[in-house]
């Protein structure tokens, strides 16, 4: 990382350095611009849709009279992300990240900007479907592809930094939504979300670059180590056809599906869970924001650790933190102090998971057909993204709390930890 020392062996080297335009050696590495775009794309998409979900729950229930199950049904429609992910992954491998990412962000923006015009429940569900159709191409697929290409020598830590965009979205979008809702209304909150996403889509078309040759030239221009590693990393790995024949594919798939119950089954319900257990509205929002904030350090730490230990083992540890944290949040004794302890422990593992999902697939199968393989993993996560909110909503409507649903998800976490532990690294061609 950084600029390597200037060689002093010959006068020719010194004179050639002096002959370079000053701006050519001081310009910012373009990879950081690409990383920022992916950081914002994944972070704002998730922050606006998942982290901010609880901020809109009350106003929507008041306006339309929907119960929790009906409201959560929109989260279950995120199964569309899984259905489309293999196709979008294939398109990304074949046509490139930039056009797919642009269309994905545009779909999300349309799904937000039309929400103020809803009159029926099916409108809410249809627009949620549109938003989730854009998710694969705006979040995990470009993150793994672009980081692996632009940062082959520091893939773990840079994946952690880029995917911490999720937490940036969680830190900023719920307070933004809450502020707009309080000062104006929920309709304008969605309109402003849409304007932001339209602007980000335009920035992707202007600034994102992805050709391996362009990356290698840029790495040489900025004196980054091992510039040829980028092209090599883009070619290395297993094909989809060969990967699906390994035990590693299926064991990691089961483990990652189990771990991702945390997103739609736990995270989206926490704002309401805290309020029902004695937190003031502002405190409940702050607790969700704290989880997002802690996740930044968690992603970077787990990303760096994955360069020394396997991402698979780090995912087991991440899931263990979440299982313990959720357990503390639902114990029938201890009250708010125990819930606060659970929030802290849960946030340690929850933050790292976003980076580790990408890194598990990168490390296990390489970048050769990364987007297509990740698309298959996203497809399998239909089980968690659709099952999690339905489970939480039905249990809440029946029992008046999320406790039993959360306890069930803890059991799913434990099962996933076991399958990940049993998986082994396959040999590439």
VOMI-231722 format. One record per residue (C-alpha): z, x, y; chain; residue number from 1. Coordinates in nm, 4 decimals. Layout:
BEGIN
@z Z, x X, y Y, ch A, i NUM .
...
//
This chain:
BEGIN
@z 0.0000, x 0.0000, y 0.0000, ch A, i 1 .
@z -0.0587, x 0.1133, y 0.3586, ch A, i 2 .
@z -0.2841, x 0.3888, y 0.4970, ch A, i 3 .
@z -0.3009, x 0.7056, y 0.2905, ch A, i 4 .
@z -0.2407, x 1.0445, y 0.4607, ch A, i 5 .
@z -0.5430, x 1.2062, y 0.6291, ch A, i 6 .
@z -0.6733, x 1.5016, y 0.4232, ch A, i 7 .
@z -0.6601, x 1.8351, y 0.6042, ch A, i 8 .
@z -0.8573, x 2.0463, y 0.3599, ch A, i 9 .
@z -1.1768, x 2.0888, y 0.5583, ch A, i 10 .
@z -1.3097, x 2.0771, y 0.9091, ch A, i 11 .
@z -1.5736, x 1.8329, y 0.7871, ch A, i 12 .
@z -1.3072, x 1.5800, y 0.6919, ch A, i 13 .
@z -1.1415, x 1.6132, y 1.0307, ch A, i 14 .
@z -1.4638, x 1.5838, y 1.2214, ch A, i 15 .
@z -1.5766, x 1.2802, y 1.0219, ch A, i 16 .
@z -1.2453, x 1.1091, y 1.0927, ch A, i 17 .
@z -1.2791, x 1.1863, y 1.4631, ch A, i 18 .
@z -1.6309, x 1.0465, y 1.4604, ch A, i 19 .
@z -1.5087, x 0.7066, y 1.3373, ch A, i 20 .
@z -1.4681, x 0.4362, y 1.6017, ch A, i 21 .
@z -1.0982, x 0.3894, y 1.6726, ch A, i 22 .
@z -1.1158, x 0.0150, y 1.6112, ch A, i 23 .
@z -1.2582, x 0.0769, y 1.2611, ch A, i 24 .
@z -0.9375, x 0.2401, y 1.1408, ch A, i 25 .
@z -0.6958, x 0.0075, y 1.3156, ch A, i 26 .
@z -0.8355, x -0.3355, y 1.2344, ch A, i 27 .
@z -0.6171, x -0.5595, y 1.0211, ch A, i 28 .
@z -0.7014, x -0.5735, y 0.6519, ch A, i 29 .
@z -0.9011, x -0.8935, y 0.6006, ch A, i 30 .
@z -0.7029, x -0.9681, y 0.2866, ch A, i 31 .
@z -0.4051, x -1.0634, y 0.5033, ch A, i 32 .
@z -0.6157, x -1.3260, y 0.6797, ch A, i 33 .
@z -0.7245, x -1.4669, y 0.3441, ch A, i 34 .
@z -0.3643, x -1.4621, y 0.2230, ch A, i 35 .
@z -0.2522, x -1.6521, y 0.5345, ch A, i 36 .
@z -0.5137, x -1.9223, y 0.4771, ch A, i 37 .
@z -0.4051, x -1.9699, y 0.1163, ch A, i 38 .
@z -0.0381, x -1.9565, y 0.2240, ch A, i 39 .
@z -0.0952, x -2.2426, y 0.4698, ch A, i 40 .
@z -0.3197, x -2.4409, y 0.2368, ch A, i 41 .
@z -0.0789, x -2.4522, y -0.0535, ch A, i 42 .
@z 0.2300, x -2.4784, y 0.1681, ch A, i 43 .
@z 0.1212, x -2.7558, y 0.4005, ch A, i 44 .
@z -0.0346, x -2.9604, y 0.1199, ch A, i 45 .
@z 0.2870, x -2.9557, y -0.0805, ch A, i 46 .
@z 0.5151, x -2.9784, y 0.2225, ch A, i 47 .
@z 0.3412, x -3.2876, y 0.3576, ch A, i 48 .
@z 0.3110, x -3.4639, y 0.0225, ch A, i 49 .
@z 0.6165, x -3.3720, y -0.1838, ch A, i 50 .
@z 0.8861, x -3.2304, y 0.0415, ch A, i 51 .
@z 0.8262, x -3.4975, y 0.3069, ch A, i 52 .
@z 0.8030, x -3.7866, y 0.0620, ch A, i 53 .
@z 1.1637, x -3.8926, y 0.1155, ch A, i 54 .
@z 1.1205, x -3.9083, y 0.4935, ch A, i 55 .
@z 0.8613, x -4.1840, y 0.4574, ch A, i 56 .
@z 1.0417, x -4.3747, y 0.1788, ch A, i 57 .
@z 1.2734, x -4.5757, y 0.4039, ch A, i 58 .
@z 1.0129, x -4.6745, y 0.6661, ch A, i 59 .
@z 0.7610, x -4.7749, y 0.3972, ch A, i 60 .
@z 1.0163, x -4.9820, y 0.2054, ch A, i 61 .
@z 1.1202, x -5.1525, y 0.5291, ch A, i 62 .
@z 0.7612, x -5.2227, y 0.6314, ch A, i 63 .
@z 0.6216, x -5.3378, y 0.2981, ch A, i 64 .
@z 0.9252, x -5.4312, y 0.0865, ch A, i 65 .
@z 0.8300, x -5.1994, y -0.2002, ch A, i 66 .
@z 1.1014, x -5.1019, y -0.4499, ch A, i 67 .
@z 1.1653, x -4.7464, y -0.5698, ch A, i 68 .
@z 0.9444, x -4.7782, y -0.8763, ch A, i 69 .
@z 0.6498, x -4.9020, y -0.6672, ch A, i 70 .
@z 0.6997, x -4.6277, y -0.4118, ch A, i 71 .
@z 0.7294, x -4.3588, y -0.6797, ch A, i 72 .
@z 0.4185, x -4.4874, y -0.8513, ch A, i 73 .
@z 0.2147, x -4.3001, y -0.5921, ch A, i 74 .
@z 0.3712, x -3.9772, y -0.7184, ch A, i 75 .
@z 0.2720, x -4.0697, y -1.0728, ch A, i 76 .
@z -0.0874, x -4.0926, y -0.9506, ch A, i 77 .
@z -0.0735, x -3.7175, y -0.9097, ch A, i 78 .
@z -0.1987, x -3.7164, y -1.2687, ch A, i 79 .
@z -0.5384, x -3.7228, y -1.0977, ch A, i 80 .
@z -0.4767, x -3.3583, y -1.0049, ch A, i 81 .
@z -0.4440, x -3.2766, y -1.3714, ch A, i 82 .
@z -0.7513, x -3.4751, y -1.4708, ch A, i 83 .
@z -0.9678, x -3.3015, y -1.2127, ch A, i 84 .
@z -0.8168, x -2.9528, y -1.2353, ch A, i 85 .
@z -1.0335, x -2.8252, y -1.5261, ch A, i 86 .
@z -1.3483, x -2.9406, y -1.3448, ch A, i 87 .
@z -1.2368, x -2.7980, y -1.0099, ch A, i 88 .
@z -1.1350, x -2.4724, y -1.1796, ch A, i 89 .
@z -1.4792, x -2.4452, y -1.3371, ch A, i 90 .
@z -1.6466, x -2.5128, y -1.0014, ch A, i 91 .
@z -1.4272, x -2.2503, y -0.8375, ch A, i 92 .
@z -1.5210, x -1.9868, y -1.0973, ch A, i 93 .
@z -1.8902, x -2.0775, y -1.0662, ch A, i 94 .
@z -1.9466, x -2.1685, y -0.6978, ch A, i 95 .
@z -1.6607, x -1.9881, y -0.5269, ch A, i 96 .
@z -1.3258, x -2.0643, y -0.3711, ch A, i 97 .
@z -1.4354, x -2.1338, y -0.0128, ch A, i 98 .
@z -1.6498, x -2.4499, y -0.0591, ch A, i 99 .
@z -1.4097, x -2.5989, y -0.3133, ch A, i 100 .
@z -1.1093, x -2.5271, y -0.0932, ch A, i 101 .
@z -1.2792, x -2.6815, y 0.2122, ch A, i 102 .
@z -1.3639, x -3.0065, y 0.0322, ch A, i 103 .
@z -1.0127, x -3.0227, y -0.1158, ch A, i 104 .
@z -0.8405, x -2.9900, y 0.2222, ch A, i 105 .
@z -1.0803, x -3.2463, y 0.3701, ch A, i 106 .
@z -0.9880, x -3.4989, y 0.0977, ch A, i 107 .
@z -0.6169, x -3.4487, y 0.1655, ch A, i 108 .
@z -0.6711, x -3.5043, y 0.5372, ch A, i 109 .
@z -0.8636, x -3.8275, y 0.4727, ch A, i 110 .
@z -0.5843, x -3.9461, y 0.2430, ch A, i 111 .
@z -0.3344, x -3.9023, y 0.5275, ch A, i 112 .
@z -0.5360, x -4.0336, y 0.8204, ch A, i 113 .
@z -0.6075, x -4.3696, y 0.6517, ch A, i 114 .
@z -0.2453, x -4.4481, y 0.5606, ch A, i 115 .
@z -0.1567, x -4.6197, y 0.8894, ch A, i 116 .
@z -0.4177, x -4.8845, y 0.8006, ch A, i 117 .
@z -0.2588, x -4.9807, y 0.4658, ch A, i 118 .
@z -0.1796, x -5.3478, y 0.4020, ch A, i 119 .
@z -0.1382, x -5.3621, y 0.0217, ch A, i 120 .
@z 0.0318, x -5.1548, y -0.2479, ch A, i 121 .
@z -0.3022, x -5.0638, y -0.4008, ch A, i 122 .
@z -0.4026, x -4.9031, y -0.0705, ch A, i 123 .
@z -0.0961, x -4.6751, y -0.0948, ch A, i 124 .
@z -0.1887, x -4.5818, y -0.4507, ch A, i 125 .
@z -0.5584, x -4.5281, y -0.3745, ch A, i 126 .
@z -0.4864, x -4.2958, y -0.0825, ch A, i 127 .
@z -0.2312, x -4.1052, y -0.2903, ch A, i 128 .
@z -0.5048, x -4.0604, y -0.5510, ch A, i 129 .
@z -0.7343, x -3.9168, y -0.2834, ch A, i 130 .
@z -0.4674, x -3.6712, y -0.1684, ch A, i 131 .
@z -0.3933, x -3.5575, y -0.5216, ch A, i 132 .
@z -0.7643, x -3.5147, y -0.5935, ch A, i 133 .
@z -0.7578, x -3.2391, y -0.3327, ch A, i 134 .
@z -0.4467, x -3.0696, y -0.4660, ch A, i 135 .
@z -0.5885, x -2.8340, y -0.7346, ch A, i 136 .
@z -0.8468, x -2.6832, y -0.5020, ch A, i 137 .
@z -0.6004, x -2.6476, y -0.2141, ch A, i 138 .
@z -0.2965, x -2.5052, y -0.3933, ch A, i 139 .
@z -0.2515, x -2.3143, y -0.7170, ch A, i 140 .
@z -0.6173, x -2.2425, y -0.8028, ch A, i 141 .
@z -0.7124, x -2.0519, y -0.4847, ch A, i 142 .
@z -0.3730, x -1.8807, y -0.4719, ch A, i 143 .
@z -0.4144, x -1.7040, y -0.8042, ch A, i 144 .
@z -0.7819, x -1.6278, y -0.7553, ch A, i 145 .
@z -0.7601, x -1.4849, y -0.4028, ch A, i 146 .
@z -0.4414, x -1.2816, y -0.4477, ch A, i 147 .
@z -0.5729, x -1.1242, y -0.7663, ch A, i 148 .
@z -0.8963, x -1.0296, y -0.5882, ch A, i 149 .
@z -0.7605, x -0.9003, y -0.2552, ch A, i 150 .
@z -0.4317, x -0.7454, y -0.3792, ch A, i 151 .
@z -0.4942, x -0.6086, y -0.7326, ch A, i 152 .
@z -0.2393, x -0.3286, y -0.6837, ch A, i 153 .
@z 0.0470, x -0.5536, y -0.5731, ch A, i 154 .
@z -0.0353, x -0.8831, y -0.7380, ch A, i 155 .
@z 0.3201, x -0.9889, y -0.8220, ch A, i 156 .
@z 0.4825, x -0.9463, y -0.4829, ch A, i 157 .
@z 0.1798, x -1.0786, y -0.2901, ch A, i 158 .
@z 0.1615, x -1.3853, y -0.5130, ch A, i 159 .
@z 0.5278, x -1.4429, y -0.4338, ch A, i 160 .
@z 0.4611, x -1.4134, y -0.0610, ch A, i 161 .
@z 0.1506, x -1.6342, y -0.0623, ch A, i 162 .
@z 0.3001, x -1.9058, y -0.2808, ch A, i 163 .
@z 0.6123, x -1.9062, y -0.0636, ch A, i 164 .
@z 0.3870, x -2.1105, y 0.1605, ch A, i 165 .
@z 0.5207, x -2.4015, y -0.0479, ch A, i 166 .
@z 0.8632, x -2.3336, y 0.0956, ch A, i 167 .
@z 0.7301, x -2.2849, y 0.4452, ch A, i 168 .
@z 0.5828, x -2.6332, y 0.4110, ch A, i 169 .
@z 0.9166, x -2.7599, y 0.2828, ch A, i 170 .
@z 1.1005, x -2.6011, y 0.5769, ch A, i 171 .
@z 0.8685, x -2.7339, y 0.8452, ch A, i 172 .
@z 0.7055, x -3.0570, y 0.7313, ch A, i 173 .
@z 1.0121, x -3.2777, y 0.6583, ch A, i 174 .
@z 1.1693, x -3.2007, y 0.9991, ch A, i 175 .
@z 0.8289, x -3.2557, y 1.1634, ch A, i 176 .
@z 0.7850, x -3.5873, y 0.9836, ch A, i 177 .
@z 1.1434, x -3.6949, y 1.0598, ch A, i 178 .
@z 1.1021, x -3.6087, y 1.4277, ch A, i 179 .
@z 0.7733, x -3.7944, y 1.4681, ch A, i 180 .
@z 0.9059, x -4.0971, y 1.2786, ch A, i 181 .
@z 1.2171, x -4.1066, y 1.4970, ch A, i 182 .
@z 1.0304, x -4.0598, y 1.8264, ch A, i 183 .
@z 0.7163, x -4.2643, y 1.7513, ch A, i 184 .
@z 0.6592, x -4.4083, y 1.4024, ch A, i 185 .
@z 0.5590, x -4.3153, y 1.0476, ch A, i 186 .
@z 0.1932, x -4.3947, y 1.1171, ch A, i 187 .
@z 0.1616, x -4.1177, y 1.3745, ch A, i 188 .
@z 0.3374, x -3.8745, y 1.1408, ch A, i 189 .
@z 0.0556, x -3.9185, y 0.8886, ch A, i 190 .
@z -0.2130, x -3.8936, y 1.1592, ch A, i 191 .
@z -0.0717, x -3.5620, y 1.2825, ch A, i 192 .
@z -0.0564, x -3.4357, y 0.9241, ch A, i 193 .
@z -0.4272, x -3.5206, y 0.8911, ch A, i 194 .
@z -0.5227, x -3.3386, y 1.2116, ch A, i 195 .
@z -0.3493, x -3.0226, y 1.0864, ch A, i 196 .
@z -0.5333, x -3.0364, y 0.7537, ch A, i 197 .
@z -0.8742, x -3.0939, y 0.9176, ch A, i 198 .
@z -0.8138, x -2.7841, y 1.1308, ch A, i 199 .
@z -0.7133, x -2.5761, y 0.8290, ch A, i 200 .
@z -1.0278, x -2.6829, y 0.6398, ch A, i 201 .
@z -1.2409, x -2.5594, y 0.9285, ch A, i 202 .
@z -1.0552, x -2.2258, y 0.9360, ch A, i 203 .
@z -1.1215, x -2.1743, y 0.5634, ch A, i 204 .
@z -1.4962, x -2.2093, y 0.6147, ch A, i 205 .
@z -1.4931, x -1.9577, y 0.9000, ch A, i 206 .
@z -1.2581, x -1.6853, y 0.7749, ch A, i 207 .
@z -1.2252, x -1.6893, y 0.3928, ch A, i 208 .
@z -1.4225, x -1.4236, y 0.2008, ch A, i 209 .
@z -1.4325, x -1.3739, y -0.1770, ch A, i 210 .
@z -1.7146, x -1.1453, y -0.2962, ch A, i 211 .
@z -1.5726, x -0.8496, y -0.4960, ch A, i 212 .
@z -1.8144, x -0.6097, y -0.3258, ch A, i 213 .
@z -1.6961, x -0.7242, y 0.0181, ch A, i 214 .
@z -1.3360, x -0.6777, y -0.0896, ch A, i 215 .
@z -1.4026, x -0.3248, y -0.2158, ch A, i 216 .
@z -1.5763, x -0.2275, y 0.1100, ch A, i 217 .
@z -1.2852, x -0.3698, y 0.3084, ch A, i 218 .
@z -1.0306, x -0.1817, y 0.0954, ch A, i 219 .
@z -1.2159, x 0.1454, y 0.1501, ch A, i 220 .
@z -1.2457, x 0.0824, y 0.5234, ch A, i 221 .
@z -0.8692, x 0.0302, y 0.5556, ch A, i 222 .
@z -0.7875, x 0.3192, y 0.3157, ch A, i 223 .
@z -0.6096, x 0.1077, y 0.0553, ch A, i 224 .
@z -0.5387, x 0.2705, y -0.2829, ch A, i 225 .
@z -0.7682, x 0.2165, y -0.5799, ch A, i 226 .
@z -1.0343, x 0.0013, y -0.4068, ch A, i 227 .
@z -1.2373, x -0.0255, y -0.7261, ch A, i 228 .
@z -0.9421, x -0.2050, y -0.8889, ch A, i 229 .
@z -1.0468, x -0.5293, y -0.7191, ch A, i 230 .
@z -1.3817, x -0.5569, y -0.8957, ch A, i 231 .
@z -1.2232, x -0.4426, y -1.2235, ch A, i 232 .
@z -0.9480, x -0.7062, y -1.1956, ch A, i 233 .
@z -1.2041, x -0.9793, y -1.1273, ch A, i 234 .
@z -1.3829, x -0.8966, y -1.4558, ch A, i 235 .
@z -1.0774, x -0.8378, y -1.6789, ch A, i 236 .
@z -0.9218, x -1.0971, y -1.9070, ch A, i 237 .
@z -0.9928, x -1.3502, y -2.1792, ch A, i 238 .
@z -1.2470, x -1.6283, y -2.1832, ch A, i 239 .
@z -1.1274, x -1.9873, y -2.2043, ch A, i 240 .
@z -1.2863, x -2.0207, y -2.5473, ch A, i 241 .
@z -1.0861, x -1.7283, y -2.6845, ch A, i 242 .
@z -0.7614, x -1.8042, y -2.4980, ch A, i 243 .
@z -0.7217, x -2.1562, y -2.6373, ch A, i 244 .
@z -0.7245, x -2.0111, y -2.9902, ch A, i 245 .
@z -0.4057, x -1.8117, y -2.9289, ch A, i 246 .
@z -0.0434, x -1.9186, y -2.9785, ch A, i 247 .
@z 0.0319, x -1.7736, y -2.6354, ch A, i 248 .
@z -0.1840, x -2.0385, y -2.4683, ch A, i 249 .
@z -0.0093, x -2.3325, y -2.6325, ch A, i 250 .
@z 0.3473, x -2.2014, y -2.6116, ch A, i 251 .
@z 0.3153, x -2.1114, y -2.2446, ch A, i 252 .
@z 0.1446, x -2.4449, y -2.1785, ch A, i 253 .
@z 0.4391, x -2.6363, y -2.3258, ch A, i 254 .
@z 0.6880, x -2.4200, y -2.1386, ch A, i 255 .
@z 0.5148, x -2.4558, y -1.8023, ch A, i 256 .
@z 0.4706, x -2.8316, y -1.8409, ch A, i 257 .
@z 0.8431, x -2.8610, y -1.9119, ch A, i 258 .
@z 0.9317, x -2.6474, y -1.6098, ch A, i 259 .
@z 0.7087, x -2.8500, y -1.3763, ch A, i 260 .
@z 0.9115, x -3.1664, y -1.4312, ch A, i 261 .
@z 1.1118, x -3.0217, y -1.1428, ch A, i 262 .
@z 0.8430, x -3.1057, y -0.8877, ch A, i 263 .
@z 0.7864, x -3.4790, y -0.9248, ch A, i 264 .
@z 1.0915, x -3.5622, y -1.1342, ch A, i 265 .
@z 1.3592, x -3.3808, y -0.9311, ch A, i 266 .
@z 1.2392, x -3.2469, y -0.5943, ch A, i 267 .
@z 1.0883, x -3.5694, y -0.4638, ch A, i 268 .
@z 1.4062, x -3.7623, y -0.5488, ch A, i 269 .
@z 1.6627, x -3.5192, y -0.4052, ch A, i 270 .
@z 1.6566, x -3.6491, y -0.0473, ch A, i 271 .
@z 1.7550, x -3.9951, y -0.1700, ch A, i 272 .
@z 1.9955, x -3.8611, y -0.4349, ch A, i 273 .
@z 2.1907, x -3.6694, y -0.1714, ch A, i 274 .
@z 2.2110, x -3.9752, y 0.0521, ch A, i 275 .
@z 2.3435, x -4.1883, y -0.2324, ch A, i 276 .
@z 2.6133, x -3.9315, y -0.3055, ch A, i 277 .
@z 2.7737, x -3.9128, y 0.0363, ch A, i 278 .
@z 2.5385, x -3.6973, y 0.2461, ch A, i 279 .
@z 2.4575, x -3.8182, y 0.5976, ch A, i 280 .
@z 2.0808, x -3.8661, y 0.6574, ch A, i 281 .
@z 2.0512, x -3.5456, y 0.8624, ch A, i 282 .
@z 2.2520, x -3.3524, y 0.6021, ch A, i 283 .
@z 2.0320, x -3.4836, y 0.3203, ch A, i 284 .
@z 1.7175, x -3.3686, y 0.5030, ch A, i 285 .
@z 1.8817, x -3.0331, y 0.5762, ch A, i 286 .
@z 1.9674, x -2.9893, y 0.2077, ch A, i 287 .
@z 1.6018, x -3.0316, y 0.1080, ch A, i 288 .
@z 1.4999, x -2.7941, y 0.3860, ch A, i 289 .
@z 1.7554, x -2.5405, y 0.2596, ch A, i 290 .
@z 1.5998, x -2.5528, y -0.0875, ch A, i 291 .
@z 1.2632, x -2.4777, y 0.0695, ch A, i 292 .
@z 1.4055, x -2.1940, y 0.2799, ch A, i 293 .
@z 1.5815, x -2.0289, y -0.0131, ch A, i 294 .
@z 1.2615, x -2.0552, y -0.2110, ch A, i 295 .
@z 1.0861, x -1.7980, y 0.0065, ch A, i 296 .
@z 1.3227, x -1.5193, y -0.0952, ch A, i 297 .
@z 1.3190, x -1.6485, y -0.4536, ch A, i 298 .
@z 0.9397, x -1.6344, y -0.4798, ch A, i 299 .
@z 0.9208, x -1.2841, y -0.3378, ch A, i 300 .
@z 1.2041, x -1.1613, y -0.5617, ch A, i 301 .
@z 1.0633, x -1.3172, y -0.8788, ch A, i 302 .
@z 0.7113, x -1.2003, y -0.7875, ch A, i 303 .
@z 0.8298, x -0.8420, y -0.7483, ch A, i 304 .
@z 1.0352, x -0.8634, y -1.0684, ch A, i 305 .
@z 0.7268, x -0.9818, y -1.2586, ch A, i 306 .
@z 0.5638, x -0.6442, y -1.1875, ch A, i 307 .
@z 0.8419, x -0.4754, y -1.3851, ch A, i 308 .
@z 0.9293, x -0.7475, y -1.6343, ch A, i 309 .
@z 0.6897, x -1.0106, y -1.7666, ch A, i 310 .
@z 0.6281, x -1.3241, y -1.5622, ch A, i 311 .
@z 0.7003, x -1.5219, y -1.8772, ch A, i 312 .
@z 1.0558, x -1.3866, y -1.9031, ch A, i 313 .
@z 1.1124, x -1.4423, y -1.5322, ch A, i 314 .
@z 0.9990, x -1.8044, y -1.5757, ch A, i 315 .
@z 1.2659, x -1.8539, y -1.8416, ch A, i 316 .
@z 1.5253, x -1.7241, y -1.5946, ch A, i 317 .
@z 1.3888, x -1.9420, y -1.3132, ch A, i 318 .
@z 1.4071, x -2.2535, y -1.5305, ch A, i 319 .
@z 1.7619, x -2.1669, y -1.6383, ch A, i 320 .
@z 1.8758, x -2.1584, y -1.2736, ch A, i 321 .
@z 1.7191, x -2.4990, y -1.2172, ch A, i 322 .
@z 1.8766, x -2.6519, y -1.5268, ch A, i 323 .
@z 2.2207, x -2.5313, y -1.4205, ch A, i 324 .
@z 2.1738, x -2.6433, y -1.0611, ch A, i 325 .
@z 2.0605, x -2.9949, y -1.1521, ch A, i 326 .
@z 2.3489, x -3.0250, y -1.3984, ch A, i 327 .
@z 2.5988, x -2.9491, y -1.1231, ch A, i 328 .
@z 2.4386, x -3.2103, y -0.8963, ch A, i 329 .
@z 2.5037, x -3.4919, y -1.1441, ch A, i 330 .
@z 2.8490, x -3.4096, y -1.2849, ch A, i 331 .
@z 3.0818, x -3.7111, y -1.2428, ch A, i 332 .
@z 3.3511, x -3.4987, y -1.0785, ch A, i 333 .
@z 3.3617, x -3.2486, y -0.7944, ch A, i 334 .
@z 3.1790, x -3.4600, y -0.5371, ch A, i 335 .
@z 2.9892, x -3.3021, y -0.2495, ch A, i 336 .
@z 3.1243, x -2.9435, y -0.2964, ch A, i 337 .
@z 2.9857, x -2.9314, y -0.6521, ch A, i 338 .
@z 2.6539, x -3.0793, y -0.5400, ch A, i 339 .
@z 2.6312, x -2.8094, y -0.2705, ch A, i 340 .
@z 2.6868, x -2.5420, y -0.5375, ch A, i 341 .
@z 2.4159, x -2.7058, y -0.7465, ch A, i 342 .
@z 2.1765, x -2.7034, y -0.4521, ch A, i 343 .
@z 2.2253, x -2.3289, y -0.4077, ch A, i 344 .
@z 2.1752, x -2.2427, y -0.7763, ch A, i 345 .
@z 1.8812, x -2.4822, y -0.8147, ch A, i 346 .
@z 1.7073, x -2.3322, y -0.5109, ch A, i 347 .
@z 1.7249, x -1.9812, y -0.6616, ch A, i 348 .
@z 1.5129, x -2.0849, y -0.9578, ch A, i 349 .
@z 1.3032, x -2.3572, y -0.7999, ch A, i 350 .
@z 1.1521, x -2.1287, y -0.5373, ch A, i 351 .
@z 1.0413, x -1.8646, y -0.7857, ch A, i 352 .
@z 0.8692, x -2.1096, y -1.0184, ch A, i 353 .
@z 0.5726, x -2.1659, y -0.7868, ch A, i 354 .
@z 0.4787, x -1.7978, y -0.7965, ch A, i 355 .
@z 0.5604, x -1.7526, y -1.1634, ch A, i 356 .
@z 0.3279, x -2.0291, y -1.2829, ch A, i 357 .
@z 0.0368, x -1.8407, y -1.1252, ch A, i 358 .
@z 0.1574, x -1.5036, y -1.2517, ch A, i 359 .
@z 0.2129, x -1.6210, y -1.6099, ch A, i 360 .
@z -0.1529, x -1.7234, y -1.6361, ch A, i 361 .
@z -0.2722, x -1.4093, y -1.4519, ch A, i 362 .
@z -0.0709, x -1.1719, y -1.6700, ch A, i 363 .
@z -0.1364, x -1.3531, y -1.9970, ch A, i 364 .
@z -0.5116, x -1.4082, y -1.9652, ch A, i 365 .
@z -0.6379, x -1.2097, y -1.6614, ch A, i 366 .
@z -0.8687, x -1.3144, y -1.3759, ch A, i 367 .
@z -1.1943, x -1.3340, y -1.5711, ch A, i 368 .
@z -1.1771, x -1.7147, y -1.6024, ch A, i 369 .
@z -0.8457, x -1.7684, y -1.4261, ch A, i 370 .
@z -0.9387, x -2.0855, y -1.2352, ch A, i 371 .
@z -1.0786, x -2.2546, y -1.5473, ch A, i 372 .
@z -0.7695, x -2.1654, y -1.7507, ch A, i 373 .
@z -0.5328, x -2.2721, y -1.4756, ch A, i 374 .
@z -0.7273, x -2.5965, y -1.4593, ch A, i 375 .
@z -0.6401, x -2.6615, y -1.8232, ch A, i 376 .
@z -0.2728, x -2.5912, y -1.7505, ch A, i 377 .
@z -0.2891, x -2.8297, y -1.4552, ch A, i 378 .
@z -0.4472, x -3.0923, y -1.6803, ch A, i 379 .
@z -0.1565, x -3.0646, y -1.9234, ch A, i 380 .
@z 0.0864, x -3.1116, y -1.6370, ch A, i 381 .
@z -0.0240, x -3.4760, y -1.6166, ch A, i 382 .
@z 0.2728, x -3.5253, y -1.8492, ch A, i 383 .
@z 0.5203, x -3.3971, y -1.5915, ch A, i 384 .
@z 0.3575, x -3.5091, y -1.2677, ch A, i 385 .
@z 0.3079, x -3.8650, y -1.3929, ch A, i 386 .
@z 0.6076, x -3.8903, y -1.6259, ch A, i 387 .
@z 0.8648, x -3.7387, y -1.3901, ch A, i 388 .
@z 0.8500, x -3.9938, y -1.1066, ch A, i 389 .
@z 0.8124, x -4.2914, y -1.3425, ch A, i 390 .
@z 1.1206, x -4.1760, y -1.5353, ch A, i 391 .
@z 1.3188, x -4.1251, y -1.2142, ch A, i 392 .
@z 1.2093, x -4.4551, y -1.0610, ch A, i 393 .
@z 1.2777, x -4.6688, y -1.3681, ch A, i 394 .
@z 1.6167, x -4.5097, y -1.4323, ch A, i 395 .
@z 1.7134, x -4.5545, y -1.0661, ch A, i 396 .
@z 1.6090, x -4.9198, y -1.0588, ch A, i 397 .
@z 1.8047, x -4.9814, y -1.3804, ch A, i 398 .
@z 2.1223, x -4.7801, y -1.3183, ch A, i 399 .
@z 2.1317, x -4.7429, y -0.9408, ch A, i 400 .
@z 2.1225, x -4.3609, y -0.9532, ch A, i 401 .
@z 1.9066, x -4.0679, y -1.0651, ch A, i 402 .
@z 2.1798, x -3.9114, y -1.2820, ch A, i 403 .
@z 2.0462, x -4.0113, y -1.6247, ch A, i 404 .
@z 1.6895, x -3.9150, y -1.5289, ch A, i 405 .
@z 1.8057, x -3.5743, y -1.4060, ch A, i 406 .
@z 2.0068, x -3.5187, y -1.7259, ch A, i 407 .
@z 1.6960, x -3.5945, y -1.9325, ch A, i 408 .
@z 1.4930, x -3.3459, y -1.7299, ch A, i 409 .
@z 1.7590, x -3.0775, y -1.7869, ch A, i 410 .
@z 1.7006, x -3.1256, y -2.1596, ch A, i 411 .
@z 1.3255, x -3.0859, y -2.1041, ch A, i 412 .
@z 1.3910, x -2.7627, y -1.9097, ch A, i 413 .
@z 1.5867, x -2.6181, y -2.2022, ch A, i 414 .
@z 1.3077, x -2.7031, y -2.4486, ch A, i 415 .
@z 1.0540, x -2.5343, y -2.2221, ch A, i 416 .
@z 1.2668, x -2.2207, y -2.1956, ch A, i 417 .
@z 1.2649, x -2.1906, y -2.5738, ch A, i 418 .
@z 0.8859, x -2.2157, y -2.6043, ch A, i 419 .
@z 0.8295, x -1.9631, y -2.3260, ch A, i 420 .
@z 1.0699, x -1.7219, y -2.4900, ch A, i 421 .
@z 0.8744, x -1.7475, y -2.8168, ch A, i 422 .
@z 0.5343, x -1.6809, y -2.6565, ch A, i 423 .
@z 0.3804, x -1.3347, y -2.6873, ch A, i 424 .
@z 0.1135, x -1.1499, y -2.4873, ch A, i 425 .
@z -0.2301, x -1.1690, y -2.6580, ch A, i 426 .
@z -0.4680, x -0.8719, y -2.6586, ch A, i 427 .
@z -0.7671, x -0.8932, y -2.4257, ch A, i 428 .
@z -1.1186, x -0.7892, y -2.5234, ch A, i 429 .
//
